[in-house]
Amino acid sequence: MKKILLLILLFPFALISQVTANDAFLYVCDDDNNGFSTFDLTMTEAEILAGQTINGYDLTYHETLVGAENGTNAIVNVMSYQNTSPYHQVIYARLESYQTGEFANSSIDLYVNLTPEANPYVGIVHCSTDGVSSTFDLTISETTILGSQNPVDFEIFYFETLADAEAFVNQIVTPQNFTNYMNPQTVYVRVENANTACWNITSFDIAVIGCEDDEDGDLVENQYEDVDNTSNEGRNSDFNSADGNLANDDTDGDGIPNYLDNDDDDDAVLTADEDYNNNGDPTDDDTNNNGIPDYLETEVTLAVNDFERANFSMFPNPATNFVKFRLDNALVIEEAKIYAIDGSLVKIFSEKQLSTNSVNISELMSGVYFIQFKSGKSTIAKKLIVR
């Protein structure tokens, strides 16, 4: 016992100066999901020291254990280190005492976690009596936004501004029951992985239009352009299934919702011209008796649109200052109209303004629009993205 005490008294500094280095972990979220990202290795300092003060020690980082043990090939850019192995990589720390030269090594696990998908949603458009406000269930967007991701692993939050979504403050408390205070209004959606805390943001617009208005002038009121809304009794309800959102009704898949598309089935016949019984209502015309109105199916086509014969095309799209269009025959475009996503008319171009086969869009704010060209009785509508 006396010998042990004597050893402790003789070598107190050796015991006190013993260096220890704890293992550490770092997690980052991958912006492009390629498995590589940038790490600030200094963020592991406190975990490695575990209560020890950094004064008197030299802390270096190494890609190999051999380098850490020998004190060679230290990582230079410790505050912006890019991993060399995707998703998970182990590097090593060397903590060395300036006074004694003693050192200890530890491992650092670097994890690159995937950033969630936040797929764009088409938006929500309601019709109401006043055409100004409505109550929205924002959560109907979630299936589209998550895509193939397992909803169990994610949380979804809604915000009125992008800044709030990024800072994770002032979230919309009742997204199933949200009343707009602007028309249209942008809603921001934050998708967060519950396991990794990685997040992503997308947005969509909500808007309100008048139910009895006819945005595209096709003789079908806005309220009946919601072809999957069962509330429209007597309006071909056999093929309806409740929805209430006008923005996701795009029968012909051309990117233009039916309430802004005057040819809903893209058969080159205007919806108004498919009123074959001439009663001013195309919704009750079903010449082949299959339960689908003629204006919603391509099987019934009694005319040819001049734009189709002209092989009409529009470019570039997306565009910034000008949009050009091309026709393969002598078709003359008499008028062009640009509509916002909520159906409001933004700009009209006369035949004279269209003589150069281009339209000036430099005044438009970035966003999604619809441009409608007219020639005689023929019209064509295209989705336009302005950067």
Beta strands, then each sheet from edge to edge (+ up, - down):
strand 1: 24-30
strand 2: 38-39
strand 3: 57-62
strand 4: 81-82
strand 5: 88-97
strand 6: 103-114
strand 7: 124-128
strand 8: 135-136
strand 9: 154-159
strand 10: 178-179
strand 11: 185-193
strand 12: 199-210
strand 13: 313-315
strand 14: 322-326
strand 15: 335-340
strand 16: 345-350
strand 17: 358-360
strand 18: 367-375
strand 19: 378-386
sheet 1: 1+ 6+ 5- 3+
sheet 2: 2+ 4-
sheet 3: 7+ 12+ 11- 9+
sheet 4: 8+ 10-
sheet 5: 13+ 14- 17+
sheet 6: 16+ 15- 18+ 19-
end
